[in-house]
Amino acid sequence: MDVEGAEAAGSTAASESSVVICQLADPEGERLGPQIALPLNVGPLQLQEIVNARLNNEEKVPYAFYISDEELVEQLGIYLQKKKLSVERTLQIVYQPQALFRIRPVNRCSATIAGHTEAVLSVVFSPDGRSLASGSGDTTVRLWDLNTQTPLFTCTGHKNWVLCIAWSPDGKHLVSGSKAGEIIIWDPQTGKPSGNPFTGHKKWITGLSWEPVHLQAPCRRFVSSSKDGDARIWDVTLRKCLIILTGHTLAVTCVRWGGDGMIYTSSQDCTIKVWETSQGKLIRELKGHGHWVNSLALSTEYTLRTGAFDHTCKQYSSPEEMKEAALARYQKMKGNAPERLVSGSDDFTMILWEPANSKHPKARLTGHQQLVNHVYFSPDGQWLASASFDKSVKLWNGITGKFITSFRGHVGPVYQISWSADSRLLLSGSKDSTLKVWDVRTRKLKEDLPGHADEVFAVDWSPDGEKVASGGKDRVLKLWMG
């Protein structure tokens, strides 16, 4: 059936019960044209034609369709019958663009690489997915060759545990922060430190975040947060601290540099602060949690992390070209909506914010029975996942904050989660020594990945979707493939 046919069918057949009145809308609730009467044998494929036609898409975009946050996978008539819904009421159908590519779920361990002599505390793929770095309690950062699946460089210089690592979104620098409060910048090409450690923090480093490449290329500035209650903005080229962000009364637990140039810090003082980055002025304070705030995530975070790089693995010849490509990606991902922020807390709840619009919570997300350890938006910003010490991973609507489902299967606290680049699969690592891959569409366990001999502290899914890396208490790094 063609689109005109579907739309015309409305006028003649609306009186019969063989049609249902539908309202198409985007995930933000913006309506796509007037209501439309559709025959009951219309399914996702015909809806896809209607949306592409109404949006005048020259290239056909794949869409998924949701009614009350549940994906429509059959004809409308079958759906209405199953749900015992009347054709009298208007069906609200949300259309969501899908990634043009599909990531295969990882299902086997392709390499177990020894090297670290203490627990692996963080594993992070580079923005283009070609390199992998890990930080460990053995005071070293390691870079791994993904082609040969062997250690490439052991980066020494820290005096204490390496607690966090972060790649610059242009892939040119790797920064690490330690329990001693020092920060080292590494050249990923050589594994050597570029100059002396940055010092200034009085206690250990809790987070690191780079200025997005669409705001400045090549990447120069990053921000660090510390248990000492401060956050600091550093310049890699000038090799110094530019601004100290002070104001929190207790440890800063997490820091994020947003796509619109703001910095967000969360703290054990139960607040989240929003800073501008030219002078370090406090713009806004977000209050609402009753206990420590542990984790922050931005709806644009995945795009900010990967900058100009996407699944095509295109390389760029100049910083300007990279900046332009990163800006285009960011704007496309963000659309007309404001950047959203979610915070996870020891009070068992999460709060969804739109800091650019208001200091008041947009939604409070309740349901976890223990502290929320890690929160992460899907790459397309449509979903939000949370990991908790209550052994569950929960999935929420990333725009409204509405609860979708609980993924249960871990028998220990869940430490970290990571998304596949196409937003269809979610990965979790747990104290129970397993990794699990969950399918967002079926809302079921897709793969169970045992193999670690002890707690899994860190997991990351490579931006090209090909590999997963994990590390933990057993001191080994594992690579998993599809």
C-alpha positions in Angstrom: 0.0 0.0 0.0 1.4 3.4 -0.9 1.4 6.4 1.4 -1.3 8.3 -0.4 -3.4 5.2 -0.2 -2.9 4.9 3.5 -3.7 8.6 4.1 -6.8 8.5 1.8 -8.1 5.3 3.4 -8.8 7.5 6.4 -11.6 9.6 5.0 -13.6 6.7 3.4 -13.1 4.1 6.1 -13.0 6.0 9.3 -16.5 5.1 10.1 -15.8 1.3 9.8 -14.0 -0.5 12.5 -11.4 -1.8 10.1 -9.3 1.3 10.7 -7.7 2.9 13.7 -6.9 6.7 14.1 -3.2 7.2 14.8 -1.1 10.2 15.7 2.6 10.0 14.8 5.1 11.9 16.9 8.8 12.1 17.4 10.4 11.0 20.7 10.2 14.6 22.0 6.4 14.5 21.5 6.5 16.8 18.4 3.5 15.7 16.2 4.2 14.6 12.6 1.3 16.1 10.7 -2.4 15.5 11.4 -4.0 12.3 12.8 -4.3 9.6 10.2 -6.8 6.7 9.9 -4.9 3.5 9.1 -6.2 0.0 8.1 -5.6 -2.6 10.8 -3.2 -4.6 8.5 -0.7 -1.7 8.5 2.6 -2.7 10.3 6.1 -1.1 10.9 7.0 -1.3 7.2 4.1 0.7 6.0 4.5 3.2 8.9 8.1 3.6 7.8 7.0 4.6 4.3 4.5 7.1 5.8 7.1 8.7 8.1 9.7 9.0 5.3 7.2 10.5 3.0 5.9 13.0 5.5 9.4 14.0 6.4 10.4 14.2 2.7 13.4 12.0 3.4 15.3 11.5 0.1 17.2 8.6 1.5 14.9 6.1 3.2 15.6 6.1 7.0 14.8 3.0 9.0 12.5 3.7 12.0 11.3 1.7 14.9 7.8 2.5 16.2 6.7 2.6 19.9 3.3 2.6 21.6 3.6 3.3 25.3 7.4 2.6 25.2 6.8 -0.8 23.7 8.1 -1.5 20.2 5.4 -2.3 17.6 6.6 -5.4 15.7 3.3 -6.5 14.2 0.2 -5.2 12.4 -1.9 -2.7 14.3 -4.9 -5.0 14.4 -2.9 -7.8 16.0 -1.4 -5.3 18.5 -4.9 -3.9 19.5 -6.2 -7.4 19.9 -3.4 -8.5 22.1 -3.6 -5.4 24.3 -7.5 -5.5 24.2 -7.6 -1.9 23.0 -10.5 -0.4 21.3 -10.2 1.0 17.7 -12.2 4.0 19.0 -9.3 5.6 20.8 -6.5 7.4 19.1 -3.2 5.5 19.1 -0.1 7.6 19.9 2.8 6.1 17.8 6.3 7.4 18.5 8.8 7.0 15.6 12.5 6.6 16.4 15.2 6.7 13.7 17.4 3.6 13.9 21.1 3.4 13.2 21.7 2.4 9.5 24.2 -0.2 10.7 23.8 -3.1 13.0 26.2 -4.3 15.7 26.6 -8.0 16.2 26.3 -9.1 19.8 29.7 -10.3 21.2 29.5 -13.9 22.2 33.0 -15.3 22.7 36.3 -14.3 24.4 38.9 -13.8 21.7 41.9 -13.0 23.9 42.8 -13.0 27.6 45.8 -10.8 28.0 47.9 -10.8 31.2 50.2 -7.9 32.0 48.8 -5.9 34.9 50.0 -7.1 38.3 47.0 -5.7 40.2 43.3 -5.2 39.5 42.3 -3.6 36.2 40.2 -0.6 37.3 39.4 1.0 33.9 39.3 0.0 30.2 38.6 2.6 27.5 38.7 2.3 23.7 40.0 5.3 21.7 37.4 7.4 19.9 38.1 5.7 16.6 38.0 2.3 18.2 41.5 1.4 17.0 43.3 1.5 20.4 42.6 0.4 23.9 43.9 1.7 27.2 43.6 0.3 30.7 44.4 1.7 34.1 45.3 -0.5 37.1 46.1 -0.7 40.8 49.6 -1.6 39.8 50.2 2.1 39.1 50.5 1.7 35.3 48.5 2.6 32.3 48.7 0.1 29.4 48.1 0.5 25.7 47.1 -2.6 23.8 47.5 -3.6 20.1 44.0 -4.7 19.0 45.3 -6.3 15.8 47.7 -8.7 17.5 45.8 -8.6 20.8 49.0 -8.1 22.7 50.4 -5.4 25.1 51.8 -2.4 23.2 53.1 0.0 25.8 53.3 0.0 29.6 53.1 3.6 30.7 54.9 4.1 34.0 55.1 7.3 36.1 52.2 7.2 38.6 53.1 6.5 42.3 49.7 5.1 43.2 46.6 3.3 41.8 45.5 4.6 38.4 41.8 5.3 39.1 40.6 6.8 35.8 41.7 7.3 32.2 40.2 9.4 29.3 41.0 9.7 25.6 40.8 13.1 24.0 38.0 13.0 21.4 40.5 13.6 18.6 42.5 10.5 19.8 45.7 12.5 20.2 46.1 12.3 24.0 45.4 10.0 26.8 45.1 11.3 30.3 45.2 9.3 33.6 44.5 10.3 37.2 45.7 8.5 40.3 45.0 7.9 43.9 47.9 10.2 44.8 46.1 13.1 43.0 48.5 13.5 40.1 47.5 13.6 36.4 49.7 12.4 33.5 49.2 13.1 29.8 50.4 10.3 27.5 51.2 10.2 23.8 49.4 7.1 22.6 51.8 6.7 19.7 54.8 6.2 22.0 53.4 5.4 25.4 55.6 8.1 26.8 54.4 10.9 29.1 54.3 14.3 27.5 56.1 16.2 30.2 55.9 16.1 34.0 52.7 15.1 35.9 50.1 17.8 36.6 49.9 18.4 40.3 47.5 20.5 42.4 44.8 18.2 43.6 45.3 17.2 47.3 43.4 13.9 47.2 42.7 11.3 44.6 41.2 11.9 41.1 37.6 10.8 40.7 36.9 11.8 37.1 38.4 13.2 33.9 36.5 14.7 30.9 37.8 16.5 27.8 36.4 19.6 26.1 34.4 18.4 23.0 36.3 18.5 19.7 33.5 20.4 18.0 34.2 23.3 20.4 38.0 23.2 20.0 40.3 21.3 17.7 42.9 20.0 18.2 41.8 19.1 21.8 43.7 21.1 24.5 41.6 21.4 27.6 40.2 18.8 30.0 38.7 18.9 33.5 39.6 16.7 36.5 37.5 16.1 39.6 38.9 15.1 43.0 38.0 13.8 46.4 39.5 17.1 47.6 36.2 18.9 46.6 37.6 20.8 43.6 37.5 20.4 39.9 40.4 21.8 37.7 40.6 22.8 34.1 44.0 22.0 32.5 45.6 23.1 29.2 47.7 20.4 27.6 49.6 22.8 25.4 50.3 25.4 28.1 50.9 22.5 30.5 49.1 24.2 33.4 45.9 24.5 35.4 43.8 27.3 34.0 40.9 27.5 36.4 40.0 25.9 39.7 36.3 25.3 40.2 35.7 25.5 43.9 32.4 25.5 45.8 31.5 21.9 46.7 31.8 21.3 50.4 32.6 17.5 50.0 34.4 15.2 47.5 33.5 15.7 43.8 32.6 12.3 42.5 32.1 12.8 38.8 32.7 15.4 36.1 31.3 15.9 32.6 32.1 18.5 29.9 29.0 19.1 28.0 28.4 19.8 24.3 27.3 23.4 24.9 30.5 24.1 26.7 29.3 23.8 30.3 31.0 21.6 32.9 28.9 19.5 35.3 30.2 18.3 38.7 28.5 16.0 41.2 29.5 15.7 44.8 29.0 13.9 48.1 27.5 17.2 49.3 24.3 16.0 47.4 24.5 18.7 44.8 25.4 19.0 41.1 27.0 22.3 40.0 27.0 23.7 36.4 30.0 25.9 35.5 30.9 28.0 32.5 34.5 27.5 31.3 36.0 30.8 30.3 36.3 32.1 33.9 34.9 29.2 35.9 31.8 30.9 37.1 29.1 28.9 38.8 26.0 29.2 36.6 23.5 26.9 38.4 23.2 24.5 41.3 21.0 21.4 40.9 19.5 20.1 44.2 17.2 17.2 44.7 19.2 14.2 45.9 19.1 13.1 49.6 22.5 11.5 49.6 25.8 11.4 47.7 25.6 11.8 43.9 27.9 9.1 42.4 27.5 9.2 38.6 26.5 11.7 35.9 25.7 11.1 32.2 24.8 13.4 29.4 22.4 12.5 26.6 25.1 13.5 24.1 27.9 11.8 25.9 28.6 9.1 23.3 28.8 11.6 20.5 31.1 13.8 22.5 33.4 10.9 23.4 33.7 9.8 19.8 33.9 13.3 18.3 34.2 13.1 14.5 34.6 9.3 14.4 31.7 7.0 13.6 31.2 3.3 12.5 32.7 4.1 9.1 36.1 4.6 10.7 36.8 7.6 8.4 40.1 9.4 9.2 40.6 13.2 9.0 43.4 15.2 7.4 43.1 18.4 9.5 41.8 19.5 12.9 39.4 21.9 11.0 37.9 19.0 9.0 37.6 17.0 12.2 35.9 19.9 14.1 33.4 20.4 11.3 32.5 16.7 11.2 32.2 16.5 15.0 29.9 19.5 15.0 27.7 18.0 12.3 27.5 14.8 14.3 26.7 16.6 17.5 24.0 18.8 16.0 22.3 15.8 14.2 22.3 13.8 17.4 21.0 16.6 19.6 18.4 17.9 17.3 16.3 20.8 18.6 16.2 19.4 22.1 18.3 20.6 25.0 21.2 18.4 26.3 19.8 16.2 29.1 21.7 15.2 32.3 21.0 12.3 34.6 22.5 11.9 38.0 22.6 8.6 40.0 22.8 8.6 43.8 23.3 6.7 47.0 19.7 7.6 47.8 18.7 4.8 45.3 17.3 7.3 42.8 18.2 9.1 39.7 17.2 12.5 38.6 16.8 13.6 34.9 17.6 17.3 34.4 17.6 19.8 31.5 20.2 22.2 33.0 20.1 24.7 30.2 16.3 25.2 30.8 15.8 24.8 34.5 17.4 24.0 37.9 14.4 21.9 38.7 14.3 18.1 38.1 12.5 17.0 34.9 11.8 13.6 36.4 12.8 11.5 39.4 13.6 7.9 38.5 12.8 5.5 41.4 12.9 1.7 41.7 16.4 0.6 42.6 16.7 -1.0 46.0 20.3 0.0 46.5 22.7 2.7 45.5 22.9 3.6 41.8 26.5 3.1 40.7 26.6 4.0 37.0 24.2 5.7 34.6 24.6 5.9 30.8 22.5 7.2 27.9 22.3 5.2 24.7 24.3 6.7 21.8 21.1 8.0 20.2 19.9 9.5 23.5 16.6 7.6 23.4 17.4 5.2 26.3 19.0 5.5 29.7 20.5 2.6 31.6 21.4 2.4 35.2 23.5 -0.1 37.1 23.0 -0.7 40.8 24.3 -2.6 43.8 20.8 -4.2 43.9 22.2 -6.6 41.2 19.9 -5.2 38.5 20.3 -3.0 35.4 17.3 -0.9 34.7 16.2 0.6 31.3 14.4 4.0 31.2 13.0 6.3 28.4 15.9 8.7 28.0 13.6 11.7 27.2 10.8 11.3 29.7 12.6 9.2 32.4 9.7 6.7 32.3 10.7 3.2 33.6 10.8 0.6 30.9 12.2 -2.7 32.3 14.6 -4.4 34.7 17.3 -6.7 33.4 17.9 -9.3 36.0 20.4 -12.1 35.9 23.5 -10.8 37.8 24.0 -12.3 41.2 26.2 -9.5 42.5 26.3 -5.7 42.3 26.6 -4.3 38.8 29.6 -2.0 38.5 29.6 -0.7 34.9 27.6 -0.6 31.8 28.3 0.2 28.1 26.2 0.6 25.0 26.7 -0.8 21.5 27.1 2.0 18.9 23.7 1.3 17.3 21.8 1.7 20.7 20.3 -1.8 20.4 22.4 -3.7 22.9 23.6 -3.0 26.4 26.6 -4.6 28.2 27.0 -4.9 32.0 29.9 -6.1 34.2 29.4 -7.3 37.7 31.0 -8.4 41.0 29.6 -11.9 40.1 32.6 -12.2 37.6 30.4 -12.2 34.4 29.6 -9.8 31.6 26.1 -9.9 30.2 24.7 -8.5 26.9 21.0 -7.4 27.0 18.7 -6.8 24.0 16.8 -3.6 24.3 14.1 -4.6 21.8 13.2 -8.0 23.3 14.2 -6.8 26.8 15.9 -10.1 27.4 19.4 -11.5 28.1 21.2 -11.9 24.7 24.5 -13.3 25.8 26.0 -14.5 29.1 29.8 -14.1 29.2 31.5 -15.9 32.0 35.3 -16.2 32.0 36.8 -13.8 34.5 38.0 -15.4 37.7 36.8 -12.5 39.9 34.9 -9.2 40.0 34.6 -7.3 36.7 35.2 -3.6 37.5 35.4 -2.2 34.0 33.7 -2.8 30.6 33.7 -0.9 27.3 32.2 -1.5 23.9 34.4 -0.2 21.0 32.9 2.6 19.0 33.2 0.6 15.8 31.1 -2.1 17.5 33.5 -4.9 16.7 34.9 -5.6 20.2 34.2 -5.5 23.9 37.0 -5.1 26.5 36.7 -6.0 30.2 39.0 -6.0 33.2 38.8 -6.6 36.9 40.1 -8.1 40.1 41.7 -11.1 38.3 44.3 -8.7 36.7 43.6 -9.8 33.2 42.2 -7.9 30.3 39.7 -9.8 28.1 38.7 -9.0 24.6 35.3 -10.3 23.3 34.1 -10.5 19.7 30.9 -11.3 17.8 
